Amino acid sequence: MNDVELKSTNELFDNFGCNGDSSVNRITACTTIPIINALIDNSDLNCHLPGPNGQIGGYPVKISGGKIYNNFEDLISLEEASAWNLKMLSMEGLTINGDYITYSKIAAEFLSKYSESVSKGFDINAIGHAFENMKQLREFLSR
């Protein structure tokens, strides 16, 4: 990377706070590489992305000319799709208030048994800190 040979992929992942679990990384790579290639070489690709163009939820998209376009609006409006995604998040125990993510009362109570900081939710602008807290909780629960 940048003309420096890495001894393992973990050296690369450690720099970005990524999961070093190779099975997870292989799955991620299989889905990510075609997307990155389409963006770099300006080719066309129809796929599904989480949060395209900053939108809440995942959507079918078309990548063309190095840009990402929604690829569903002939079936449903962006407003309807966003409302549906927010409803699904709520059913899964998450609420978005501006830039702050909170958990449902039941989810927060359960999480507070293991991590008070995780149970309080997080500011999306501090996603790195939230990732570290969740990573620590995952490590604790894996013991």
N, CA, C and O atoms as a GROMACS GRO file, in nm:
protein
  572
    1MET      N    1   0.085  -0.117   0.000
    1MET     CA    2   0.000   0.000   0.000
    1MET      C    3   0.090   0.123   0.000
    1MET      O    4   0.178   0.135   0.085
    2ASN      N    5   0.069   0.215  -0.094
    2ASN     CA    6   0.155   0.332  -0.108
    2ASN      C    7   0.302   0.292  -0.114
    2ASN      O    8   0.387   0.352  -0.049
    3ASP      N    9   0.329   0.189  -0.193
    3ASP     CA   10   0.465   0.136  -0.213
    3ASP      C   11   0.526   0.072  -0.090
    3ASP      O   12   0.647   0.053  -0.083
    4VAL      N   13   0.442   0.038   0.010
    4VAL     CA   14   0.491  -0.032   0.129
    4VAL      C   15   0.422  -0.168   0.132
    4VAL      O   16   0.299  -0.176   0.129
    5GLU      N   17   0.502  -0.274   0.139
    5GLU     CA   18   0.445  -0.408   0.142
    5GLU      C   19   0.390  -0.436   0.282
    5GLU      O   20   0.458  -0.418   0.382
    6LEU      N   21   0.266  -0.482   0.285
    6LEU     CA   22   0.203  -0.518   0.412
    6LEU      C   23   0.223  -0.667   0.436
    6LEU      O   24   0.214  -0.747   0.343
    7LYS      N   25   0.251  -0.703   0.561
    7LYS     CA   26   0.273  -0.843   0.594
    7LYS      C   27   0.142  -0.920   0.602
    7LYS      O   28   0.140  -1.041   0.580
    8SER      N   29   0.034  -0.850   0.635
    8SER     CA   30  -0.097  -0.914   0.640
    8SER      C   31  -0.205  -0.810   0.615
    8SER      O   32  -0.181  -0.690   0.627
    9THR      N   33  -0.323  -0.859   0.580
    9THR     CA   34  -0.434  -0.766   0.558
    9THR      C   35  -0.473  -0.698   0.688
    9THR      O   36  -0.529  -0.588   0.685
   10ASN      N   37  -0.444  -0.760   0.802
   10ASN     CA   38  -0.478  -0.696   0.930
   10ASN      C   39  -0.405  -0.563   0.947
   10ASN      O   40  -0.458  -0.473   1.012
   11GLU      N   41  -0.285  -0.550   0.890
   11GLU     CA   42  -0.214  -0.422   0.897
   11GLU      C   43  -0.295  -0.312   0.830
   11GLU      O   44  -0.297  -0.198   0.878
   12LEU      N   45  -0.361  -0.346   0.721
   12LEU     CA   46  -0.445  -0.248   0.652
   12LEU      C   47  -0.571  -0.221   0.733
   12LEU      O   48  -0.607  -0.105   0.753
   13PHE      N   49  -0.637  -0.325   0.780
   13PHE     CA   50  -0.762  -0.308   0.853
   13PHE      C   51  -0.741  -0.236   0.985
   13PHE      O   52  -0.827  -0.157   1.026
   14ASP      N   53  -0.630  -0.260   1.052
   14ASP     CA   54  -0.604  -0.196   1.182
   14ASP      C   55  -0.599  -0.044   1.168
   14ASP      O   56  -0.638   0.028   1.260
   15ASN      N   57  -0.550   0.004   1.054
   15ASN     CA   58  -0.541   0.149   1.034
   15ASN      C   59  -0.677   0.216   1.022
   15ASN      O   60  -0.690   0.336   1.046
   16PHE      N   61  -0.779   0.139   0.986
   16PHE     CA   62  -0.911   0.196   0.964
   16PHE      C   63  -1.014   0.150   1.066
   16PHE      O   64  -1.133   0.180   1.051
   17GLY      N   65  -0.972   0.078   1.169
   17GLY     CA   66  -1.066   0.030   1.270
   17GLY      C   67  -1.160  -0.076   1.215
   17GLY      O   68  -1.270  -0.092   1.267
   18CYS      N   69  -1.118  -0.148   1.110
   18CYS     CA   70  -1.204  -0.251   1.051
   18CYS      C   71  -1.189  -0.383   1.126
   18CYS      O   72  -1.091  -0.406   1.197
   19ASN      N   73  -1.287  -0.465   1.109
   19ASN     CA   74  -1.287  -0.597   1.169
   19ASN      C   75  -1.179  -0.681   1.101
   19ASN      O   76  -1.174  -0.687   0.978
   20GLY      N   77  -1.094  -0.746   1.178
   20GLY     CA   78  -0.989  -0.830   1.124
   20GLY      C   79  -1.034  -0.971   1.095
   20GLY      O   80  -0.954  -1.054   1.052
   21ASP      N   81  -1.162  -1.002   1.116
   21ASP     CA   82  -1.217  -1.135   1.091
   21ASP      C   83  -1.222  -1.158   0.940
   21ASP      O   84  -1.303  -1.096   0.871
   22SER      N   85  -1.138  -1.247   0.890
   22SER     CA   86  -1.126  -1.263   0.746
   22SER      C   87  -1.255  -1.312   0.681
   22SER      O   88  -1.280  -1.279   0.565
   23SER      N   89  -1.337  -1.390   0.751
   23SER     CA   90  -1.461  -1.438   0.689
   23SER      C   91  -1.556  -1.321   0.663
   23SER      O   92  -1.620  -1.316   0.558
   24VAL      N   93  -1.565  -1.228   0.756
   24VAL     CA   94  -1.648  -1.110   0.737
   24VAL      C   95  -1.590  -1.022   0.628
   24VAL      O   96  -1.664  -0.969   0.544
   25ASN      N   97  -1.459  -1.006   0.627
   25ASN     CA   98  -1.394  -0.922   0.528
   25ASN      C   99  -1.409  -0.979   0.387
   25ASN      O  100  -1.420  -0.902   0.291
   26ARG      N  101  -1.409  -1.110   0.372
   26ARG     CA  102  -1.428  -1.170   0.239
   26ARG      C  103  -1.566  -1.139   0.185
   26ARG      O  104  -1.582  -1.105   0.067
   27ILE      N  105  -1.667  -1.149   0.270
   27ILE     CA  106  -1.804  -1.118   0.228
   27ILE      C  107  -1.813  -0.972   0.188
   27ILE      O  108  -1.869  -0.938   0.084
   28THR      N  109  -1.757  -0.886   0.272
   28THR     CA  110  -1.759  -0.742   0.242
   28THR      C  111  -1.687  -0.713   0.112
   28THR      O  112  -1.735  -0.634   0.030
   29ALA      N  113  -1.572  -0.774   0.091
   29ALA     CA  114  -1.495  -0.751  -0.031
   29ALA      C  115  -1.572  -0.795  -0.155
   29ALA      O  116  -1.570  -0.726  -0.257
   30CYS      N  117  -1.639  -0.909  -0.146
   30CYS     CA  118  -1.714  -0.960  -0.262
   30CYS      C  119  -1.824  -0.864  -0.304
   30CYS      O  120  -1.854  -0.854  -0.423
   31THR      N  121  -1.883  -0.793  -0.210
   31THR     CA  122  -1.988  -0.699  -0.246
   31THR      C  123  -1.935  -0.560  -0.276
   31THR      O  124  -1.996  -0.485  -0.352
   32THR      N  125  -1.822  -0.525  -0.218
   32THR     CA  126  -1.769  -0.390  -0.231
   32THR      C  127  -1.685  -0.370  -0.358
   32THR      O  128  -1.693  -0.264  -0.420
   33ILE      N  129  -1.607  -0.466  -0.395
   33ILE     CA  130  -1.514  -0.451  -0.508
   33ILE      C  131  -1.586  -0.414  -0.638
   33ILE      O  132  -1.540  -0.323  -0.707
   34PRO      N  133  -1.696  -0.480  -0.675
   34PRO     CA  134  -1.765  -0.437  -0.799
   34PRO      C  135  -1.815  -0.293  -0.792
   34PRO      O  136  -1.817  -0.222  -0.893
   35ILE      N  137  -1.857  -0.249  -0.674
   35ILE     CA  138  -1.905  -0.111  -0.656
   35ILE      C  139  -1.791  -0.012  -0.673
   35ILE      O  140  -1.804   0.087  -0.745
   36ILE      N  141  -1.680  -0.040  -0.608
   36ILE     CA  142  -1.563   0.048  -0.620
   36ILE      C  143  -1.514   0.053  -0.764
   36ILE      O  144  -1.482   0.159  -0.817
   37ASN      N  145  -1.510  -0.064  -0.828
   37ASN     CA  146  -1.467  -0.068  -0.969
   37ASN      C  147  -1.557   0.017  -1.057
   37ASN      O  148  -1.509   0.092  -1.141
   38ALA      N  149  -1.689   0.006  -1.038
   38ALA     CA  150  -1.783   0.085  -1.120
   38ALA      C  151  -1.763   0.234  -1.097
   38ALA      O  152  -1.770   0.312  -1.192
   39LEU      N  153  -1.738   0.273  -0.972
   39LEU     CA  154  -1.716   0.415  -0.944
   39LEU      C  155  -1.586   0.466  -1.003
   39LEU      O  156  -1.578   0.579  -1.052
   40ILE      N  157  -1.484   0.382  -0.999
   40ILE     CA  158  -1.352   0.424  -1.049
   40ILE      C  159  -1.348   0.428  -1.201
   40ILE      O  160  -1.299   0.525  -1.260
   41ASP      N  161  -1.400   0.322  -1.265
   41ASP     CA  162  -1.385   0.316  -1.412
   41ASP      C  163  -1.509   0.368  -1.486
   41ASP      O  164  -1.521   0.350  -1.608
   42ASN      N  165  -1.600   0.432  -1.413
   42ASN     CA  166  -1.719   0.494  -1.473
   42ASN      C  167  -1.807   0.396  -1.549
   42ASN      O  168  -1.876   0.435  -1.643
   43SER      N  169  -1.805   0.269  -1.509
   43SER     CA  170  -1.892   0.171  -1.574
   43SER      C  171  -2.029   0.171  -1.507
   43SER      O  172  -2.048   0.233  -1.402
   44ASP      N  173  -2.124   0.102  -1.568
   44ASP     CA  174  -2.259   0.094  -1.514
   44ASP      C  175  -2.274  -0.031  -1.427
   44ASP      O  176  -2.220  -0.137  -1.459
   45LEU      N  177  -2.347  -0.015  -1.318
   45LEU     CA  178  -2.373  -0.128  -1.228
   45LEU      C  179  -2.504  -0.103  -1.156
   45LEU      O  180  -2.526   0.005  -1.101
   46ASN      N  181  -2.592  -0.203  -1.155
   46ASN     CA  182  -2.712  -0.200  -1.074
   46ASN      C  183  -2.684  -0.284  -0.950
   46ASN      O  184  -2.641  -0.399  -0.960
   47CYS      N  185  -2.709  -0.226  -0.832
   47CYS     CA  186  -2.681  -0.296  -0.707
   47CYS      C  187  -2.767  -0.237  -0.596
   47CYS      O  188  -2.858  -0.158  -0.622
   48HIS      N  189  -2.738  -0.274  -0.476
   48HIS     CA  190  -2.808  -0.225  -0.358
   48HIS      C  191  -2.703  -0.170  -0.262
   48HIS      O  192  -2.602  -0.236  -0.236
   49LEU      N  193  -2.726  -0.050  -0.210
   49LEU     CA  194  -2.628   0.012  -0.120
   49LEU      C  195  -2.696   0.061   0.008
   49LEU      O  196  -2.810   0.107   0.006
   50PRO      N  197  -2.625   0.049   0.119
   50PRO     CA  198  -2.674   0.113   0.242
   50PRO      C  199  -2.642   0.262   0.238
   50PRO      O  200  -2.529   0.301   0.209
   51GLY      N  201  -2.742   0.344   0.268
   51GLY     CA  202  -2.720   0.488   0.280
   51GLY      C  203  -2.666   0.560   0.160
   51GLY      O  204  -2.579   0.646   0.175
   52PRO      N  205  -2.713   0.528   0.037
   52PRO     CA  206  -2.657   0.599  -0.078
   52PRO      C  207  -2.687   0.748  -0.070
   52PRO      O  208  -2.798   0.789  -0.037
   53ASN      N  209  -2.587   0.827  -0.101
   53ASN     CA  210  -2.601   0.973  -0.101
   53ASN      C  211  -2.653   1.027   0.032
   53ASN      O  212  -2.724   1.127   0.036
   54GLY      N  213  -2.617   0.958   0.142
   54GLY     CA  214  -2.654   1.003   0.275
   54GLY      C  215  -2.796   0.971   0.317
   54GLY      O  216  -2.841   1.018   0.421
   55GLN      N  217  -2.867   0.892   0.238
   55GLN     CA  218  -3.005   0.858   0.271
   55GLN      C  219  -3.009   0.752   0.381
   55GLN      O  220  -2.916   0.673   0.395
   56ILE      N  221  -3.116   0.753   0.458
   56ILE     CA  222  -3.134   0.654   0.564
   56ILE      C  223  -3.187   0.526   0.503
   56ILE      O  224  -3.286   0.527   0.430
   57GLY      N  225  -3.121   0.415   0.531
   57GLY     CA  226  -3.164   0.285   0.482
   57GLY      C  227  -3.085   0.240   0.362
   57GLY      O  228  -2.992   0.307   0.318
   58GLY      N  229  -3.122   0.125   0.310
   58GLY     CA  230  -3.059   0.071   0.192
   58GLY      C  231  -3.153   0.081   0.073
   58GLY      O  232  -3.275   0.073   0.088
   59TYR      N  233  -3.095   0.098  -0.045
   59TYR     CA  234  -3.176   0.121  -0.163
   59TYR      C  235  -3.114   0.056  -0.286
   59TYR      O  236  -2.992   0.043  -0.295
   60PRO      N  237  -3.199   0.015  -0.382
   60PRO     CA  238  -3.145  -0.023  -0.512
   60PRO      C  239  -3.094   0.102  -0.582
   60PRO      O  240  -3.159   0.206  -0.583
   61VAL      N  241  -2.977   0.091  -0.639
   61VAL     CA  242  -2.916   0.206  -0.706
   61VAL      C  243  -2.857   0.163  -0.839
   61VAL      O  244  -2.836   0.045  -0.865
   62LYS      N  245  -2.831   0.264  -0.922
   62LYS     CA  246  -2.755   0.244  -1.045
   62LYS      C  247  -2.632   0.333  -1.034
   62LYS      O  248  -2.642   0.452  -1.007
   63ILE      N  249  -2.517   0.273  -1.057
   63ILE     CA  250  -2.393   0.349  -1.064
   63ILE      C  251  -2.364   0.369  -1.212
   63ILE      O  252  -2.360   0.273  -1.289
   64SER      N  253  -2.344   0.494  -1.251
   64SER     CA  254  -2.318   0.526  -1.391
   64SER      C  255  -2.236   0.654  -1.397
   64SER      O  256  -2.268   0.753  -1.331
   65GLY      N  257  -2.132   0.651  -1.476
   65GLY     CA  258  -2.049   0.770  -1.491
   65GLY      C  259  -1.984   0.814  -1.361
   65GLY      O  260  -1.958   0.933  -1.340
   66GLY      N  261  -1.958   0.718  -1.272
   66GLY     CA  262  -1.893   0.751  -1.145
   66GLY      C  263  -1.987   0.812  -1.042
   66GLY      O  264  -1.942   0.861  -0.938
   67LYS      N  265  -2.118   0.809  -1.069
   67LYS     CA  266  -2.216   0.865  -0.976
   67LYS      C  267  -2.318   0.760  -0.937
   67LYS      O  268  -2.339   0.662  -1.009
   68ILE      N  269  -2.382   0.782  -0.822
   68ILE     CA  270  -2.481   0.689  -0.769
   68ILE      C  271  -2.619   0.752  -0.782
   68ILE      O  272  -2.643   0.864  -0.736
   69TYR      N  273  -2.710   0.677  -0.845
   69TYR     CA  274  -2.847   0.724  -0.866
   69TYR      C  275  -2.945   0.624  -0.804
   69TYR      O  276  -2.923   0.503  -0.809
   70ASN      N  277  -3.053   0.676  -0.745
   70ASN     CA  278  -3.160   0.588  -0.698
   70ASN      C  279  -3.216   0.512  -0.817
   70ASN      O  280  -3.225   0.566  -0.928
   71ASN      N  281  -3.253   0.388  -0.794
   71ASN     CA  282  -3.304   0.304  -0.903
   71ASN      C  283  -3.434   0.236  -0.860
   71ASN      O  284  -3.452   0.116  -0.878
   72PHE      N  285  -3.525   0.315  -0.803
   72PHE     CA  286  -3.651   0.259  -0.756
   72PHE      C  287  -3.767   0.357  -0.770
   72PHE      O  288  -3.882   0.319  -0.749
   73GLU      N  289  -3.738   0.480  -0.805
   73GLU     CA  290  -3.840   0.584  -0.797
   73GLU      C  291  -3.953   0.568  -0.899
   73GLU      O  292  -4.052   0.641  -0.893
   74ASP      N  293  -3.941   0.473  -0.993
   74ASP     CA  294  -4.055   0.444  -1.080
   74ASP      C  295  -4.156   0.355  -1.007
   74ASP      O  296  -4.270   0.340  -1.053
   75LEU      N  297  -4.116   0.297  -0.893
   75LEU     CA  298  -4.204   0.211  -0.814
   75LEU      C  299  -4.254   0.278  -0.687
   75LEU      O  300  -4.368   0.258  -0.646
   76ILE      N  301  -4.169   0.359  -0.626
   76ILE     CA  302  -4.202   0.422  -0.497
   76ILE      C  303  -4.120   0.550  -0.486
   76ILE      O  304  -4.006   0.555  -0.535
   77SER      N  305  -4.174   0.652  -0.423
   77SER     CA  306  -4.101   0.778  -0.410
   77SER      C  307  -3.993   0.765  -0.302
   77SER      O  308  -4.000   0.678  -0.216
   78LEU      N  309  -3.895   0.852  -0.308
   78LEU     CA  310  -3.790   0.855  -0.206
   78LEU      C  311  -3.852   0.882  -0.069
   78LEU      O  312  -3.809   0.824   0.031
   79GLU      N  313  -3.951   0.969  -0.063
   79GLU     CA  314  -4.016   1.000   0.065
   79GLU      C  315  -4.083   0.876   0.124
   79GLU      O  316  -4.071   0.851   0.244
   80GLU      N  317  -4.153   0.799   0.040
   80GLU     CA  318  -4.219   0.676   0.087
   80GLU      C  319  -4.115   0.573   0.131
   80GLU      O  320  -4.132   0.507   0.234
   81ALA      N  321  -4.008   0.560   0.053
   81ALA     CA  322  -3.903   0.464   0.088
   81ALA      C  323  -3.834   0.504   0.218
   81ALA      O  324  -3.805   0.418   0.302
   82SER      N  325  -3.808   0.633   0.237
   82SER     CA  326  -3.745   0.681   0.360
   82SER      C  327  -3.836   0.657   0.480
   82SER      O  328  -3.789   0.615   0.586
   83ALA      N  329  -3.965   0.684   0.464
   83ALA     CA  330  -4.060   0.662   0.574
   83ALA      C  331  -4.065   0.514   0.611
   83ALA      O  332  -4.071   0.480   0.729
   84TRP      N  333  -4.062   0.426   0.510
   84TRP     CA  334  -4.063   0.282   0.536
   84TRP      C  335  -3.936   0.241   0.611
   84TRP      O  336  -3.943   0.164   0.707
   85ASN      N  337  -3.821   0.293   0.568
   85ASN     CA  338  -3.695   0.260   0.635
   85ASN      C  339  -3.695   0.307   0.781
   85ASN      O  340  -3.648   0.236   0.869
   86LEU      N  341  -3.747   0.427   0.805
   86LEU     CA  342  -3.755   0.476   0.943
   86LEU      C  343  -3.847   0.389   1.028
   86LEU      O  344  -3.818   0.363   1.145
   87LYS      N  345  -3.957   0.344   0.969
   87LYS     CA  346  -4.049   0.255   1.040
   87LYS      C  347  -3.979   0.123   1.074
   87LYS      O  348  -3.993   0.072   1.185
   88MET      N  349  -3.904   0.068   0.980
   88MET     CA  350  -3.832  -0.058   1.003
   88MET      C  351  -3.726  -0.040   1.112
   88MET      O  352  -3.708  -0.128   1.197
   89LEU      N  353  -3.655   0.074   1.109
   89LEU     CA  354  -3.557   0.100   1.214
   89LEU      C  355  -3.623   0.102   1.351
   89LEU      O  356  -3.571   0.047   1.447
   90SER      N  357  -3.738   0.166   1.358
   90SER     CA  358  -3.812   0.174   1.484
   90SER      C  359  -3.853   0.035   1.531
   90SER      O  360  -3.843   0.004   1.650
   91MET      N  361  -3.898  -0.050   1.438
   91MET     CA  362  -3.936  -0.186   1.474
   91MET      C  363  -3.816  -0.267   1.521
   91MET      O  364  -3.830  -0.361   1.600
   92GLU      N  365  -3.697  -0.231   1.473
   92GLU     CA  366  -3.574  -0.300   1.513
   92GLU      C  367  -3.513  -0.238   1.639
   92GLU      O  368  -3.409  -0.284   1.686
   93GLY      N  369  -3.578  -0.134   1.693
   93GLY     CA  370  -3.532  -0.078   1.819
   93GLY      C  371  -3.445   0.046   1.807
   93GLY      O  372  -3.380   0.084   1.904
   94LEU      N  373  -3.442   0.109   1.691
   94LEU     CA  374  -3.361   0.229   1.672
   94LEU      C  375  -3.448   0.348   1.633
   94LEU      O  376  -3.548   0.334   1.563
   95THR      N  377  -3.407   0.466   1.679
   95THR     CA  378  -3.473   0.589   1.641
   95THR      C  379  -3.366   0.690   1.603
   95THR      O  380  -3.262   0.699   1.668
   96ILE      N  381  -3.392   0.767   1.498
   96ILE     CA  382  -3.299   0.872   1.456
   96ILE      C  383  -3.364   1.006   1.487
   96ILE      O  384  -3.473   1.036   1.438
   97ASN      N  385  -3.296   1.085   1.569
   97ASN     CA  386  -3.341   1.220   1.602
   97ASN      C  387  -3.231   1.316   1.558
   97ASN      O  388  -3.134   1.338   1.630
   98GLY      N  389  -3.247   1.372   1.439
   98GLY     CA  390  -3.142   1.458   1.386
   98GLY      C  391  -3.018   1.374   1.360
   98GLY      O  392  -3.021   1.281   1.279
   99ASP      N  393  -2.910   1.407   1.429
   99ASP     CA  394  -2.785   1.333   1.414
   99ASP      C  395  -2.764   1.233   1.528
   99ASP      O  396  -2.655   1.177   1.541
  100TYR      N  397  -2.866   1.210   1.610
  100TYR     CA  398  -2.850   1.122   1.725
  100TYR      C  399  -2.930   0.994   1.707
  100TYR      O  400  -3.048   0.997   1.672
  101ILE      N  401  -2.866   0.880   1.734
  101ILE     CA  402  -2.928   0.749   1.724
  101ILE      C  403  -2.956   0.700   1.866
  101ILE      O  404  -2.867   0.699   1.950
  102THR      N  405  -3.080   0.661   1.892
  102THR     CA  406  -3.116   0.606   2.023
  102THR      C  407  -3.181   0.470   2.005
  102THR      O  408  -3.228   0.434   1.896
  103TYR      N  409  -3.181   0.395   2.113
  103TYR     CA  410  -3.241   0.262   2.114
  103TYR      C  411  -3.378   0.268   2.181
  103TYR      O  412  -3.404   0.357   2.261
  104SER      N  413  -3.464   0.172   2.148
  104SER     CA  414  -3.593   0.163   2.214
  104SER      C  415  -3.570   0.139   2.363
  104SER      O  416  -3.460   0.100   2.404
  105LYS      N  417  -3.671   0.162   2.443
  105LYS     CA  418  -3.660   0.144   2.589
  105LYS      C  419  -3.615   0.001   2.622
  105LYS      O  420  -3.526  -0.018   2.705
  106ILE      N  421  -3.674  -0.097   2.558
  106ILE     CA  422  -3.638  -0.237   2.585
  106ILE      C  423  -3.493  -0.264   2.546
  106ILE      O  424  -3.419  -0.325   2.623
  107ALA      N  425  -3.453  -0.219   2.427
  107ALA     CA  426  -3.316  -0.242   2.382
  107ALA      C  427  -3.216  -0.169   2.472
  107ALA      O  428  -3.113  -0.225   2.509
  108ALA      N  429  -3.246  -0.044   2.509
  108ALA     CA  430  -3.157   0.034   2.595
  108ALA      C  431  -3.144  -0.031   2.733
  108ALA      O  432  -3.034  -0.038   2.788
  109GLU      N  433  -3.254  -0.079   2.788
  109GLU     CA  434  -3.248  -0.147   2.919
  109GLU      C  435  -3.162  -0.272   2.912
  109GLU      O  436  -3.082  -0.298   3.002
  110PHE      N  437  -3.178  -0.350   2.806
  110PHE     CA  438  -3.098  -0.471   2.789
  110PHE      C  439  -2.950  -0.435   2.773
  110PHE      O  440  -2.864  -0.493   2.840
  111LEU      N  441  -2.920  -0.339   2.685
  111LEU     CA  442  -2.780  -0.299   2.663
  111LEU      C  443  -2.716  -0.241   2.788
  111LEU      O  444  -2.596  -0.260   2.810
  112SER      N  445  -2.794  -0.171   2.871
  112SER     CA  446  -2.738  -0.108   2.991
  112SER      C  447  -2.685  -0.210   3.090
  112SER      O  448  -2.603  -0.177   3.175
  113LYS      N  449  -2.731  -0.334   3.081
  113LYS     CA  450  -2.679  -0.440   3.169
  113LYS      C  451  -2.533  -0.470   3.138
  113LYS      O  452  -2.459  -0.519   3.223
  114TYR      N  453  -2.492  -0.438   3.015
  114TYR     CA  454  -2.357  -0.472   2.970
  114TYR      C  455  -2.272  -0.350   2.938
  114TYR      O  456  -2.150  -0.354   2.952
  115SER      N  457  -2.336  -0.241   2.894
  115SER     CA  458  -2.259  -0.121   2.859
  115SER      C  459  -2.350   0.001   2.868
  115SER      O  460  -2.436   0.022   2.782
  116GLU      N  461  -2.330   0.080   2.970
  116GLU     CA  462  -2.409   0.202   2.988
  116GLU      C  463  -2.386   0.298   2.871
  116GLU      O  464  -2.481   0.361   2.823
  117SER      N  465  -2.261   0.309   2.825
  117SER     CA  466  -2.232   0.404   2.717
  117SER      C  467  -2.300   0.363   2.586
  117SER      O  468  -2.350   0.449   2.515
  118VAL      N  469  -2.302   0.234   2.554
  118VAL     CA  470  -2.368   0.188   2.432
  118VAL      C  471  -2.519   0.209   2.443
  118VAL      O  472  -2.584   0.249   2.347
  119SER      N  473  -2.575   0.181   2.560
  119SER     CA  474  -2.720   0.188   2.578
  119SER      C  475  -2.777   0.328   2.558
  119SER      O  476  -2.896   0.344   2.530
  120LYS      N  477  -2.693   0.430   2.573
  120LYS     CA  478  -2.741   0.569   2.560
  120LYS      C  479  -2.752   0.615   2.415
  120LYS      O  480  -2.802   0.724   2.389
  121GLY      N  481  -2.707   0.533   2.321
  121GLY     CA  482  -2.709   0.572   2.182
  121GLY      C  483  -2.584   0.651   2.147
  121GLY      O  484  -2.487   0.651   2.222
  122PHE      N  485  -2.586   0.718   2.032
  122PHE     CA  486  -2.466   0.790   1.990
  122PHE      C  487  -2.498   0.897   1.887
  122PHE      O  488  -2.599   0.891   1.816
  123ASP      N  489  -2.410   0.995   1.881
  123ASP     CA  490  -2.416   1.100   1.780
  123ASP      C  491  -2.348   1.046   1.655
  123ASP      O  492  -2.235   0.997   1.662
  124ILE      N  493  -2.414   1.054   1.542
  124ILE     CA  494  -2.360   1.000   1.418
  124ILE      C  495  -2.227   1.066   1.382
  124ILE      O  496  -2.145   1.007   1.312
  125ASN      N  497  -2.206   1.189   1.428
  125ASN     CA  498  -2.080   1.259   1.402
  125ASN      C  499  -1.965   1.203   1.485
  125ASN      O  500  -1.849   1.236   1.460
  126ALA      N  501  -1.997   1.119   1.583
  126ALA     CA  502  -1.895   1.054   1.665
  126ALA      C  503  -1.899   0.903   1.641
  126ALA      O  504  -1.885   0.824   1.734
  127ILE      N  505  -1.919   0.863   1.515
  127ILE     CA  506  -1.935   0.723   1.481
  127ILE      C  507  -1.812   0.640   1.519
  127ILE      O  508  -1.825   0.523   1.555
  128GLY      N  509  -1.693   0.699   1.512
  128GLY     CA  510  -1.571   0.627   1.551
  128GLY      C  511  -1.574   0.589   1.697
  128GLY      O  512  -1.537   0.478   1.733
  129HIS      N  513  -1.618   0.680   1.781
  129HIS     CA  514  -1.629   0.653   1.925
  129HIS      C  515  -1.736   0.547   1.950
  129HIS      O  516  -1.716   0.456   2.030
  130ALA      N  517  -1.850   0.558   1.882
  130ALA     CA  518  -1.957   0.459   1.896
  130ALA      C  519  -1.908   0.321   1.852
  130ALA      O  520  -1.938   0.221   1.917
  131PHE      N  521  -1.831   0.317   1.742
  131PHE     CA  522  -1.775   0.190   1.694
  131PHE      C  523  -1.686   0.128   1.801
  131PHE      O  524  -1.696   0.008   1.827
  132GLU      N  525  -1.600   0.208   1.862
  132GLU     CA  526  -1.510   0.155   1.966
  132GLU      C  527  -1.590   0.100   2.084
  132GLU      O  528  -1.557  -0.007   2.136
  133ASN      N  529  -1.694   0.172   2.128
  133ASN     CA  530  -1.777   0.124   2.238
  133ASN      C  531  -1.846  -0.007   2.203
  133ASN      O  532  -1.851  -0.099   2.285
  134MET      N  533  -1.900  -0.016   2.082
  134MET     CA  534  -1.967  -0.139   2.039
  134MET      C  535  -1.869  -0.253   2.021
  134MET      O  536  -1.901  -0.368   2.050
  135LYS      N  537  -1.750  -0.222   1.973
  135LYS     CA  538  -1.645  -0.324   1.957
  135LYS      C  539  -1.606  -0.380   2.094
  135LYS      O  540  -1.590  -0.502   2.108
  136GLN      N  541  -1.591  -0.295   2.193
  136GLN     CA  542  -1.559  -0.341   2.329
  136GLN      C  543  -1.672  -0.428   2.384
  136GLN      O  544  -1.645  -0.530   2.448
  137LEU      N  545  -1.796  -0.389   2.360
  137LEU     CA  546  -1.910  -0.468   2.406
  137LEU      C  547  -1.910  -0.604   2.336
  137LEU      O  548  -1.935  -0.706   2.400
  138ARG      N  549  -1.884  -0.605   2.208
  138ARG     CA  550  -1.880  -0.732   2.134
  138ARG      C  551  -1.772  -0.824   2.190
  138ARG      O  552  -1.795  -0.943   2.208
  139GLU      N  553  -1.654  -0.769   2.216
  139GLU     CA  554  -1.545  -0.847   2.273
  139GLU      C  555  -1.583  -0.902   2.410
  139GLU      O  556  -1.554  -1.018   2.441
  140PHE      N  557  -1.647  -0.820   2.492
  140PHE     CA  558  -1.691  -0.863   2.624
  140PHE      C  559  -1.792  -0.976   2.614
  140PHE      O  560  -1.781  -1.076   2.685
  141LEU      N  561  -1.890  -0.962   2.527
  141LEU     CA  562  -1.995  -1.063   2.513
  141LEU      C  563  -1.943  -1.192   2.448
  141LEU      O  564  -2.005  -1.297   2.462
  142SER      N  565  -1.831  -1.183   2.377
  142SER     CA  566  -1.773  -1.302   2.310
  142SER      C  567  -1.692  -1.389   2.404
  142SER      O  568  -1.655  -1.501   2.369
  143ARG      N  569  -1.666  -1.338   2.522
  143ARG     CA  570  -1.583  -1.417   2.617
  143ARG      C  571  -1.657  -1.534   2.672
  143ARG      O  572  -1.602  -1.610   2.752
   0.00000   0.00000   0.00000
